[in-house]
Amino acid sequence: FNIFDVDSLSTLENGKGTTLYSDRRKRLISLFDNFIVDSATHIEIAQMWVCDDISKMNDIYDEIVKSGGEGVIAKKDGVYECKRSKNWIKFKEICDCDLIVTGFIPGEGRREGYVGSIECTDSTGKLKVNVGSGFTDADLEILNERLKNDELIGKIAAVRYNERITDKHGNESLFLPRFIEVRDDKNIADTIESIK
């Protein structure tokens, strides 16, 4: 396990901490001062870099992804918040591809009466993915209109994702797929070989 932060129980109770990350990091290091790390140890402090410009951060990110990592989390020297925070920003590899729309799943809850997700595949049919995020309200209106007019199935959709994966059923799929747009300028989807 890589430990990257430590804070007090009161932070969880209050929903927000009071200690800056730099001070929490010093405390974490002091906790490990007498801890013996060897081949049998399964806990270590996560590596940290201090960057003062974006190009250095991009270089670190590239090295991590090249070595098989997912990305990096950039942190401002702020207090911990028990919610999404602008103090922590996740950088992950982002890719785009063009897929064939093969179907859709109706929406539920707030999306009832609209498209919940679109079912897509690559040109070989080997990659299959349900794309259920990235839609604006305007996108949902347009997709519904296209469905009514039989103008959606068979169209090409641009999809943003983080990486190609094998899903829990053993199928080729995409991690965190997000809808970008229907590509009326294109009628051929990408092949699975071109989707990394």
C-alpha positions in Angstrom: 0.0 0.0 0.0 1.2 3.5 -0.8 0.2 6.0 1.9 0.0 9.5 0.7 -1.8 11.5 3.4 -2.7 11.4 7.1 -5.2 13.6 9.0 -7.1 13.5 12.2 -10.5 11.8 12.9 -12.0 15.3 13.5 -11.5 16.0 9.8 -13.9 13.2 8.9 -16.3 14.3 11.6 -16.3 18.0 10.5 -16.1 17.4 6.8 -13.0 19.6 6.5 -9.5 19.7 8.0 -7.5 22.5 9.4 -4.0 21.3 8.6 -2.2 22.2 5.4 -1.0 19.3 3.2 2.7 20.2 3.7 2.3 19.8 7.5 0.3 16.6 7.1 3.1 15.2 4.9 5.7 16.0 7.5 3.6 14.2 10.1 3.3 11.2 7.8 7.0 11.0 7.3 7.6 11.3 11.1 5.2 8.3 11.6 7.5 6.3 9.3 10.8 7.4 10.9 11.1 4.2 12.9 9.3 2.0 10.4 11.6 -0.6 8.8 10.8 -1.0 5.1 12.0 -4.3 3.6 10.9 -6.8 1.0 8.2 -8.2 3.4 6.7 -4.7 4.1 3.5 -3.9 2.3 3.2 -0.3 3.4 5.3 2.6 2.2 5.0 6.4 1.7 3.9 7.3 -1.8 6.4 9.3 -3.8 5.9 13.0 -4.0 7.3 15.7 -6.4 7.1 19.4 -6.0 6.6 21.2 -9.3 6.7 24.9 -10.0 5.7 24.7 -13.7 3.3 22.6 -15.8 6.0 21.2 -18.1 7.8 19.5 -15.2 4.5 18.0 -14.1 3.7 16.8 -17.6 7.2 15.0 -17.7 6.4 13.3 -14.4 2.9 12.3 -15.7 4.4 10.9 -18.9 6.9 8.7 -17.0 4.2 7.4 -14.7 1.9 6.4 -17.5 4.8 4.9 -19.5 5.6 2.7 -16.5 2.0 1.5 -16.3 0.6 3.9 -13.8 -2.8 5.6 -14.2 -1.8 9.2 -13.8 -1.0 11.7 -11.0 -2.9 13.7 -8.5 -1.8 17.4 -8.3 -2.3 18.9 -4.9 -2.3 22.5 -3.7 -1.0 23.0 -0.2 -4.5 23.2 1.2 -6.6 21.5 3.9 -8.4 18.2 3.3 -12.0 18.4 2.3 -14.4 15.4 2.5 -15.7 16.2 -1.0 -14.5 17.0 -4.5 -12.1 19.8 -4.1 -10.1 22.2 -6.3 -7.1 21.5 -4.0 -6.7 18.0 -5.6 -6.8 17.6 -9.4 -6.5 14.1 -11.0 -4.6 13.9 -14.3 -5.3 10.7 -16.2 -4.6 9.7 -19.8 -7.4 10.9 -22.0 -8.2 9.5 -25.5 -10.9 9.9 -28.1 -12.3 7.4 -30.6 -15.2 7.2 -33.0 -17.7 4.3 -32.5 -20.9 3.0 -34.1 -24.1 3.6 -32.2 -25.8 0.2 -32.0 -28.6 0.9 -29.5 -29.6 2.8 -26.4 -30.8 2.3 -22.9 -33.7 4.5 -21.7 -33.0 6.9 -18.9 -34.2 6.7 -15.4 -34.8 9.3 -12.7 -33.9 12.8 -13.9 -33.3 11.3 -17.4 -36.6 9.5 -17.6 -38.0 10.0 -21.1 -34.5 10.6 -22.5 -31.6 8.5 -23.5 -29.9 7.0 -20.5 -26.9 5.7 -22.4 -25.9 4.8 -25.9 -24.5 1.4 -26.8 -21.5 1.6 -29.1 -19.0 -0.7 -30.8 -15.9 -0.4 -32.9 -15.9 -1.2 -36.6 -14.9 -4.9 -35.9 -17.6 -5.4 -33.3 -15.0 -6.6 -30.8 -15.2 -3.6 -28.4 -18.6 -2.9 -26.8 -19.3 0.0 -24.4 -22.3 1.8 -22.9 -21.7 5.5 -22.9 -23.9 7.1 -20.2 -22.1 10.4 -19.3 -20.9 13.5 -21.0 -24.4 14.5 -22.2 -25.6 18.1 -21.9 -29.4 18.7 -21.7 -29.2 20.0 -25.3 -27.4 16.7 -26.4 -30.3 14.7 -24.8 -32.9 16.7 -26.7 -31.0 16.2 -30.0 -30.5 12.4 -29.3 -34.1 11.9 -28.6 -35.1 13.7 -31.8 -32.7 11.6 -33.8 -34.1 8.4 -32.2 -37.7 9.4 -33.1 -36.6 10.0 -36.7 -34.5 6.8 -36.9 -31.3 8.9 -37.4 -29.2 7.7 -34.5 -28.6 3.9 -34.7 -25.7 3.3 -37.2 -24.3 6.8 -36.7 -20.8 7.5 -35.5 -20.4 8.9 -32.0 -17.2 10.6 -30.8 -16.4 9.2 -27.3 -13.7 10.3 -24.8 -12.2 7.7 -22.5 -9.2 7.1 -20.2 -8.0 3.7 -21.4 -9.1 0.5 -23.2 -10.0 -2.2 -20.6 -11.4 -5.7 -20.4 -14.6 -5.5 -18.4 -15.8 -8.0 -15.7 -17.4 -10.2 -18.3 -14.1 -10.5 -20.3 -15.3 -8.1 -23.1 -13.1 -5.3 -24.6 -14.5 -2.0 -23.4 -13.5 1.5 -22.3 -12.7 3.0 -18.9 -14.8 6.1 -18.1 -16.4 6.7 -21.5 -18.0 10.1 -22.1 -20.1 11.3 -25.0 -18.6 14.1 -27.1 -20.9 14.3 -30.2 -22.5 12.5 -33.1 -20.2 12.8 -36.1 -22.3 13.5 -39.1 -19.1 14.1 -41.1 -17.9 10.5 -40.6 -19.5 7.1 -41.5 -16.7 4.6 -40.5 -15.8 3.8 -36.9 -12.3 3.2 -35.6 -11.0 -0.3 -35.4 -10.2 -1.9 -32.1 -6.5 -2.0 -33.1 -6.5 1.8 -33.3 -8.1 2.3 -29.9 -5.4 2.1 -27.2 
